[in-house]
Amino acid sequence: MYLTAEKKKEIFAEYGKTAENTGSSEGQIALFSYRINHLTSHLKTNPKDFGTQRALVKLVGKRRRLLDYLRDRDIERYRAIIKSLKLRR
């Protein structure tokens, strides 16, 4: 399994406020980015896996909506997460 409970706690500890705060927007965006990167590498080796392709598109949309929410609520937090995850835009 590529995403263990320990890896999730590590992501939320680094980007969220605490390891237990799984509801923070920054933590969720970081988790989605990790999953998107994994699915992208999977699709490079398995280009005909359309189920994974659909899941990837849905994840990108979820991350985009969270980023839009964060941009509207607190532009400084938005800029910080974009810079730390090295996302374009």
PLY file of the C-alpha trace (Angstrom):
ply
format ascii 1.0
element vertex 89
property float x
property float y
property float z
element edge 88
property int vertex1
property int vertex2
end_header
0.00 0.00 0.00
1.44 3.33 -1.02
-0.40 5.40 1.60
-0.04 4.07 5.13
-1.41 5.58 8.32
2.09 6.68 9.28
2.53 8.50 5.96
-0.80 10.28 6.43
0.21 11.41 9.93
3.52 12.63 8.55
1.78 14.66 5.83
-0.72 16.20 8.27
2.02 16.96 10.79
4.09 18.74 8.16
1.36 20.74 6.40
-1.54 20.81 8.86
-1.47 22.30 12.32
-0.99 18.94 14.07
-0.88 15.28 13.07
-4.42 14.78 14.43
-5.90 17.79 12.61
-7.00 15.99 9.46
-9.60 18.62 8.61
-7.24 21.48 7.85
-7.35 22.65 4.26
-3.56 22.66 3.95
-3.29 19.08 5.16
-5.99 17.87 2.79
-4.40 19.68 -0.15
-1.04 18.12 0.68
-2.61 14.65 0.95
-4.40 15.08 -2.39
-1.14 16.25 -3.98
0.66 13.15 -2.70
-2.08 10.90 -4.10
-2.13 12.79 -7.42
1.62 12.31 -7.81
1.28 8.59 -7.12
-1.57 8.14 -9.61
0.29 10.15 -12.23
3.31 7.88 -11.99
1.01 4.83 -12.15
-0.63 6.13 -15.32
2.74 6.66 -16.98
3.37 2.91 -16.79
-0.28 1.86 -17.31
-1.77 4.29 -19.84
-4.94 2.24 -20.47
-6.05 2.15 -16.82
-9.15 4.29 -17.24
-10.43 3.74 -13.70
-7.28 5.27 -12.31
-7.51 8.05 -14.87
-11.01 8.92 -13.68
-9.90 8.85 -10.03
-7.02 11.19 -10.90
-9.35 13.69 -12.58
-11.68 13.63 -9.56
-8.77 14.19 -7.15
-7.47 17.12 -9.18
-10.94 18.66 -9.06
-11.17 18.20 -5.29
-7.77 19.79 -4.79
-8.73 22.68 -7.08
-11.93 23.33 -5.10
-10.01 23.31 -1.81
-7.41 25.68 -3.23
-10.16 28.02 -4.44
-11.78 27.93 -0.98
-8.48 28.69 0.71
-7.71 31.52 -1.73
-11.08 33.13 -0.96
-10.75 32.74 2.82
-7.07 33.49 3.51
-4.76 34.50 0.68
-1.59 34.20 2.80
-2.28 30.57 3.71
-3.05 29.91 0.04
0.25 31.42 -1.09
2.14 29.48 1.59
0.71 26.09 0.57
1.27 26.80 -3.14
4.88 27.68 -2.42
5.56 24.72 -0.10
4.02 22.14 -2.45
5.53 23.79 -5.54
2.18 23.92 -7.33
1.77 26.12 -10.33
-0.70 29.00 -10.40
0 1
1 2
2 3
3 4
4 5
5 6
6 7
7 8
8 9
9 10
10 11
11 12
12 13
13 14
14 15
15 16
16 17
17 18
18 19
19 20
20 21
21 22
22 23
23 24
24 25
25 26
26 27
27 28
28 29
29 30
30 31
31 32
32 33
33 34
34 35
35 36
36 37
37 38
38 39
39 40
40 41
41 42
42 43
43 44
44 45
45 46
46 47
47 48
48 49
49 50
50 51
51 52
52 53
53 54
54 55
55 56
56 57
57 58
58 59
59 60
60 61
61 62
62 63
63 64
64 65
65 66
66 67
67 68
68 69
69 70
70 71
71 72
72 73
73 74
74 75
75 76
76 77
77 78
78 79
79 80
80 81
81 82
82 83
83 84
84 85
85 86
86 87
87 88
